[in-house]
Amino acid sequence: MTPGRTSLHGCPGYRRKYVGARGSLTPQLHHRRHAHAAAAAPAWRPSSALDEWVRREARPISLRRLTFFGRTLTEPRLLDSANYCRLELPTRIAHRLRDMQTLPYVVVTNSHIAHVYELYYKAFERFRRLPEIKTLEDNDKFCKTVQETLREHATVIPRLAIGVLEIQGLMKPEETDKFMTTILRSRISRRVIAEQHIALTETFHAPWHFPEAQPLTDTNSDFVGEIFLRCNAKEIVERCANATQELMRITYDSNLPIPEVKIEGHLDATFPYILSHLEYIVGELLRNSIQAVIEQRRYKDAKVPPIEVLICETQQHVIIRISDQGGGIPRDILPHLWSFSKGPRREKRLENLLRVPKLLATTQELQVPGDLGTHQRHGKRTKCNESNQHSSLSPLTGRPPDLRLGIGLPMSRIYAEYWAGSLELHSLEGYGVDAFLQISKLGNKNERLTTRASMDAL
């Protein structure tokens, strides 16, 4: 255990003091440093049940496995999916609870991080007590419980983002970023599992679904739950570009030139992916590029240069390069580009985050009504990203460009790496930025999880 840390799990007097390698932090000293957070200190609970669930390892999944499982959707398969969720969700939540229990106590008494802990503990207790799901009626009740939990957790991301900014100086920035990456990656994993099962349940109950049919022969079956089997890179970029350009037209002077988005390369490249994840990443990158070009050329008479997008398809990957001439990334921001906790403009970021009532981690950031998220499934009009209202980043949809949160790029990288992809940026000061998004085309890579075994081995 590293200096300055202790596990508060089961520790006598854990509500009154934090005992570390360098001694104890008394309630009086803690009150002077964090009086506003003292009343919100989380109720650290000794729990043998938590110990039991932490000893379990998460069972990673891949897009291909999720697709194969959901292609022939019968009642037994749906119940198998439900019971996988029933066991996997509390397992993954338990690991994150243990992470938070090993943080310094002066950190976890921050009101925002304490709030997240309480939400996680409540969800853990709720899911671990659920009995085996044996009937469709049991599954419907389970889905309602999952949806309620997803709604309750709508504020987790802004709470965490505000919390890590407020605890600057209490933890090393590298440790804070590691904690944030781990907890957000796990959050994505749980939402993938939960939302996939909810989508499969909706499919099973749909009037056009026939369990005994052979869906592999249905050429219109482009969705398996939340997975879009034929994501077309060009179409994704076009939809996100249109949405971003419309947002800029509304925000800036209507007479201000908006940069065009030119798309070249392998325009027919397709791959299986969770559409909302991809639209979030691409939307964030295009937003940054278009806004940078507008602000760079706002008071100049020169013609606005386009945003150039190159799509490259290889045997195993699809690579999307987004290039702009927006002047590059400011020198004071560049070293902290992927950090949640480091970097300048801390007070402004806190102020902006407090303006965002809800942030969720599984949907596109930019959405113009009638533009994004509408697809055909089995001949039925289905809004894939609106079917689950708890999965909407709607508060960000129309946020003004000056509402800079400082979490878009690190979150986008976590999304990109989740399914074994990558996101890199190269900035040429005074000229512009090239962003490289690499996507695993085959869908056969397991999700990237941080397990307790891998953490304890460090």
Summary of the structure (lengths in Angstrom):
residues: 458
radius of gyration: 22.9
end to end distance: 10.2
largest distance: 69.6
contacts: 1459
relative contact order: 0.13
helix: 48%
strand: 15%
